[in-house]
Amino acid sequence: MPSKDQNPLNPKKLLLSKWTAVKPTHKQKHFLVSKIILPELPEGAIEFVELEAVFNKAVRTIPWRDLKNSAIWLQGWV
C-alpha cells in the first residue's frame, strides 16, 4: 500500500496560497506565495517559489518542497 503524503502539494497550485512560519524572524510570520519560479526548460520540474512577507513585503525564494515540512511551515495564516 503506497504511503499517503500528509501534506500533498501541487507546485502549480501554490500561487497566492498563505503560509505561517513556525519560527518567525524579524516579525515575519505570515507569508503569501507571490510567484512560482518556472524552470529554464519547459519540461523541467518546478523547484522554487517566492514568498512575500505580509508584514514588510520582504521576498524570499525557497524550494517549494520546504512548505511540506510542518516543523518550518504551516498552511494558512495561523
N, C-alpha and C positions, 0 to 999 in steps of 0.2 A: 504494500500500500504506500503510495507516494506521500511524503510528509507535506502537510499543508503549511504554506508560509503564513506566519501570524499576521503580517502586515503587507499584503500584496499591493504593490505599487506599480503603476504603469508610467514610465517617464514621460510619455506623450500627453498624459492627463494631469500632470503636476502643475501646469501653469496656473497661477493665481491661487494655488492652494495655500492654506495657512498652517504655520508650524510654531511650536513653542520650544525654545532652548531649555533643556533640563538644568543646565548650569549657565545662567545668563552672564555676559561680560559687558562692561561699560553701559549698563542699563538696557542692553539689547536682549530682550526676551522673546518678543513676538516678531515673526518674520512672514513674508509673503514670497512665494516663488515668482519672481518677476520676469524670468527668462529661461527658456530651455536652450542650452547650447548644443547646436546641431553639429554632428561630426563633419570633418572635412570631406569625406567620401559619402555620397548619398546612401550607400549600402551599409555604412558603418553604424554601430550602435550608439545611442545617446549615452553619454557618460557623466556630463556635468549640468548643473543648474545654477542660476544666480538667485541668491536670497537677498531680499531687501528688508532691512530692519524697519519696523514701524516707527520706533522712537525717533531715529535721526536720519532715516533713509540711507544709512550705510549699506553698501553692497558687498557681498562676498560670494565667491564661487566655490562650490563644494561638489564632490561626487554625489550624484542623486541617490546612490545606494546607501549613503550615510543616513538618509532620512528613515531608513528601515531600523536603525539602531535606537531602540527605546531608552537606552541609557544616555543618549545625546539629544534626541528629538522626540517630541510628542505631536501627533497630528492635531491640528486645530489650535485655537488660542485658549490655553488652559490658565 
